[in-house]
Amino acid sequence: MRRTLAILDYALGATRRRGGRNLAIAAGLAFVVGLVSAVLLLTGALEREFALSVDATPDLVVQRVVGGRPGLIEVDSSSALSELPAVSSVRPRVWGYLFVPSLEANVTIVGATPGELGEALSHQIVEGRGPRPGANQECLAGAALAKRLGLRPGDGIALPVHGDIRVLDAVGLFHADSALHSADVLVVSESMARDLLGIPQGMATDLAIRLTTPDEAGVVANHLERALGQVGQVRVLDKRLLARTYELTFGGRSGLSAIMLLPALAAFLLLAWERLTGLGGVERREIGVLKAIGWSTSDVLLARLLESGLVSLGGTLFGLLAGYVYVFQFGAPGLRAALLGWSTLYPELVLVPNADLGQAAALLGAVVVPFIATSLVPAWRAAVVDPDETMRGAA
């Protein structure tokens, strides 16, 4: 035990003596690891966010397609669909996007009946209350949207509609498990949503379908397309296929970003190899003195391993911390746009950490193990040479 402590003390001293070089190497490691970890952390957070979003969606969504773009679908179409096998419920939805000049972006207007408001949002209201039945001028605002606009319960929000202005009373603020479902959302009565979005009575944005057996979604989708043949071309969105699309999209983009950073990691390890394999005269002399006073080759290698391990582990951990701060404190500017791949959401989507310890361990091993290996080879070459020859050669 005393021998191990003595070796550790020597390794710590050697780290301090070569502080300038070790600090530069640790900083380089931290930079490269920080970039790679930022990609992994951001990908994990986005995958979590969109997984929650998909979980909250219906099993199937039916849209009418006009000219290759989503169009309005007749509400009466839902009655025929509710009789299909495995269909639990069919709900026509009224929602859409409204441009707000003060935000210079769209907000999502969601129409809901009083019953839907009570069931879906009563447990999610964080401040204020829900709209009263029949109060078409009242609305619920997503907490993130309210923060961006400076809204508090009781404030009014002016929305442009057909050249006019509608002033709604924000009576409450709500949040959802998925930030996408509350970040830019205003929940209003269905009649107000139709007025704001210009959707006539008898028409809906889409049809949300819940199934008794979600595994039969593919079969039910085929029946839906045949049953709705009279309303024109339709598109059926399968919840499971949507989740798969998100996984492939973020997996592909994050993989491409990580691959682009691999040359930087390889270049740094190559530089570290070049610097560490060329032991200086002082280091060779130290090894010769250690061998002369009785240290074995394994003791010398252990000391070298501890020194390299302290430098590489410190740099890697600092890089992981820097990547975390970059993603979750600063919002990953630059990298975020590359992974999302579409226009920025307003207000900004707040990411929640979704750490993968397996990825962190793999990254740690991919950096620390090669770095230590590059430092052991020259130390072993110097340790197996006769001490007198080593000190003479270093003199």
Secondary structure, DSSP 8 states (H G I E B T S, - for coil): -HHHHHHHHHHHHHHHHTHHHHHHHHHHHHHHHHHHHHHHHHHHHHHHHHHHHHHTS-SEEEEEEETTEEE-EETTHHHHHTTSTTEEEEEEE-EEEEEETTTTEEEEEEEE-HHHHHHHHTTTEEEE----TT-TTEEEEEHHHHHHHT--TTEEEEEEETTEEEEEEEEEEE--SSGGGTTTEEEEEHHHHHHHHT--TTEESEEEEEESSGGGHHHHHHHHHHHTGGG--EEEEEHHHHHHHHHHHHHHHHHHHHHHHHHHHHHHHHHHHHHHHS--HHHHHHHHHHHHTT--HHHHHHHHHHHHHHHHHHHHHHHHHHHHHHHHTT--TTHHHHHH-S---SS---------HHHHHHHHHHHHHHHHHHHHHHHHHHHTS-HHHHHHHH-
